[in-house]
């Protein structure tokens, strides 16, 4: 079974990320993938990956091959 990471992002704390994450969970389930982690960022899309704590974590997990 393949492992994946779910990553969601919204620009402000007033926005909800749950709809994004729910759709990604459903997609992973349909593909028969195991969700290794769910990571969410609340930050502007104009920020670099290093400024996005969650995205930086995704890159670290990829480097460690924590998901396929």
C-alpha positions in Angstrom: 0.0 0.0 0.0 1.3 3.4 -0.9 1.7 6.1 1.8 0.8 9.7 1.2 0.8 13.0 3.0 -2.2 15.3 3.0 -1.3 19.0 2.9 -3.8 21.8 3.1 -3.3 25.5 3.2 -5.5 28.6 3.8 -4.5 32.2 3.8 -6.1 33.3 7.1 -7.3 31.9 10.3 -10.9 33.0 9.3 -10.8 30.3 6.5 -11.6 26.6 6.9 -9.2 24.0 5.7 -11.3 21.0 6.6 -13.1 20.8 3.2 -9.7 20.5 1.5 -8.5 17.9 3.9 -11.7 15.9 3.7 -11.6 15.8 -0.1 -7.9 14.7 0.0 -8.7 12.0 2.5 -11.5 10.7 0.2 -9.1 10.8 -2.8 -6.5 8.8 -0.8 -9.1 6.3 0.3 -10.3 5.8 -3.3 -6.7 5.2 -4.4 -6.2 2.7 -1.5 -3.4 4.9 -0.1 -2.4 5.0 3.6 -2.3 8.6 4.9 1.0 8.9 6.8 0.4 12.4 8.0 -2.0 15.4 7.6 -0.4 18.8 7.7 -2.1 22.2 7.5 -0.7 25.7 7.1 -2.4 29.0 7.7 -0.3 31.5 5.8 -0.2 33.6 2.7 0.4 31.8 -0.6 3.1 34.4 -1.3 5.4 33.0 1.4 8.3 30.7 0.5 8.3 27.0 1.5 10.8 27.8 4.3 8.3 30.4 5.7 5.5 27.8 5.7 6.1 25.5 8.7 3.8 22.8 7.4 5.2 22.7 3.9 8.7 22.6 5.3 7.6 19.6 7.3 6.3 17.9 4.2 9.7 18.4 2.5 11.5 16.9 5.6 9.1 13.9 5.5 9.8 13.4 1.8 13.6 13.6 2.5 13.2 10.8 5.1 11.0 8.8 2.6 8.1 8.8 5.1 5.7 8.6 2.2 5.7 7.5 -1.4 
